[in-house]
Amino acid sequence: MTSTRRFEGKIAFITGAARGQGRAEAVRLASEGADIIAVDICKSLEYPAYPGATPDDLAVTVKEVEALGRRIVAREVDVRDFDALQQALSEGVAELGGLDIVVANAGVCTAATTWEHALEQWKETIDINLTGVFHTVKAAVPILLERGRGGAIVMTSSVAGLRGLPFVAAYSASKHGVVGLCKTLANELGQHRIRVNTVHPAGVTTDMQPVEMQQMIADHAATLGPIFMNALPDEATDAEDIAGTVAWLLSDEARHITGAQIPVDLGTLIR
């Protein structure tokens, strides 16, 4: 774990914080001095083939942050529910004393060929991955503006937000949408010294594994399979690697970076 203290005295709001990248980001920021407002839906959803996070998962995040000597306010919240999300954030801000940085990380991924996406599958993915990010910034930005101290926002996109990744039309559309939202916000908020960037992982070793996608890649190995190849020899990235990039983007070391798309993709985008 890093020994730097880039976020001493700062408060971070993180969605999808019960496990995976969200937990890694909460722990990384806490290790550098931040207090955390953490939310997660903590239940399984209809379409992802993998099980969702649980209240016990969120409790682990709380325990790991507190073990670092930092404060954390954790709530079970669905990012699709703007009123509940705004209330959770308001409670966290009131308890911890403010807000400085935001990580819009909550997301889901399911696989199917585009024309075989169920209508509700499409809606669930767009509502969580894109509208949920909009809800996050809609709740957080007024607080950042009122404090008048600048700030930084990182949105979790994907390599699927920068290329037409097969078999994940809803996911890819949502992650492309996150990039557009990021660029617009970066323009709007730059005058207030609030930076907005996206991070773009490829495969990450978390519980978000759409297992049905592996069979689809195998079935199309000779035609579409090469799109998924990495330049580096590792098969996947660890959540802590993404958290390290997010921490850098949120820090003053990246103070002149805004509206950028930062890949942590093992080189798959250069293929």
Buried (B, 14 or more C-beta within 10 A) or exposed (E): EEEEEBBEEBBBBBBBBBBBBBBBBBBBBBBBBBBBBBBBBBEEBEBBEBEBBBEEBBEBBBEBBEEBEBBBBBBBBBBBBBEBBBBBBBEBBEEBEBBBBBBBBBBBBBBBEEEEBEEEBBBBBBBBBBBBBBBBBEBBBEBBBEBEBBBBBBBBBBBBBBBEBBBBBBBBBBBBBBBEBBBEBBEEBEEBBBBBBBBBBBBBBBBBBBEBBEEBBEEBEEEBBEBBEBEEEEEBBBBBBBBBBBBBBBBEEBEEBBBBBBBBBBBBBEE
